Amino acid sequence: MIDRLLGRAELKARIDELEEANEHLERQLEAESDRRADAVTERQRAEERINRLEDRIEELQDRVSRAEEGRDEELSFRHAERCRGRRLESVLDRLRSLEAPREGALTAYVETEVPDSVREVLGDRSPLVRDAAPALVLADDAGVVAAALAPPLPPEPFSEWEDCFRLPDKWFRPTGRFGFGLVRSDTFAFGVYDGDELDAFEGFESDVISDHSKGGFSQGRFERRRDEQIDAHVDRVRNVLKTRDEDLDRTVLVGERTVLSRLESDVDVTATAGAGGTDRDALAAAFEEFWTTKLYGL
């Protein structure tokens, strides 16, 4: 009675309604979180499936190429895949665990010419090295291991026999403090990384016309205007690269080949990349793409 007179009954009823609504929203939030986690997992699985399919396509294309050139069709990679993250760590750990007698493990980085040391240990399968090159070749004198790796930051060509394989992290994984950038004709994104952690970011997009309509500019004038806009964009990129942190161990730049060729002298490493999207998203995708190692079973 008192509650009704003072309006407390309505308030209590309202509180009950709000608590019920809150519980409902919490359940929705939990369900949404589960869906997002499932979506991330599905995306990762889809990427793995895509990588496997791309590897299979490359393998089949290699067989076609061999057949067209009259080479032995049976001579093909035992296995090929792209490795990154935990998968790459697992592969490297296995290779590093090999213990061989003195001068029983060969590590060689091959750019074009296959060295005699590789030919001798691999025998009639050494032509596969030429197909994988540039690559790091790993083999032991007992024939337990025969593989090639294409690391993101390869060393200069060398060949050595030791009691284990030479596989420093700096060839395969982001280490130290370094700059990593993505450049396209109209987009630039640059990050300062400590290992795989992004510490600082800078990015911008430039107005570059992409389509030539039937009306307006002539084709020649359109191309000249586009070239001028790209020139201005490249100048902006170069200014960022020139003012970057001097304490960086190295600077890596990836992106469109035509733009990269104009900026090679401003960075330490360049590589093509097809990452799309806005500057920050594109940088993350390019970073993941670059730090991927191709593994070949010889």
Secondary structure, 3 states (H helix, E strand, C coil): CHHHHCCHHHHHHHHHHHHHHHHHHHHHHHHHHHHHHHHHHHHHHHHHHHHHHHHHHHHHHHHHHHHHCCCCCCCCCCEEEEECHHHHHHHHHHHHCCCCCCCCEEEEEECCCCCHHHHHHHHHHCHHHHHHCCEEEEEECCCCCEEEEECCCCCCCEEEEECCCCCCHHHCCCCCEEEEEEECCCEEEEEEEECCEEEEEEEEECCCCCCCCCCCCCHHHHHHHHHHHHHHHHHHHHHHHHCCCCCCCCEEEEECHHHHCCCHHHCCEEEECCCCCCHHHHHHHHHHHHCCEEEEEC
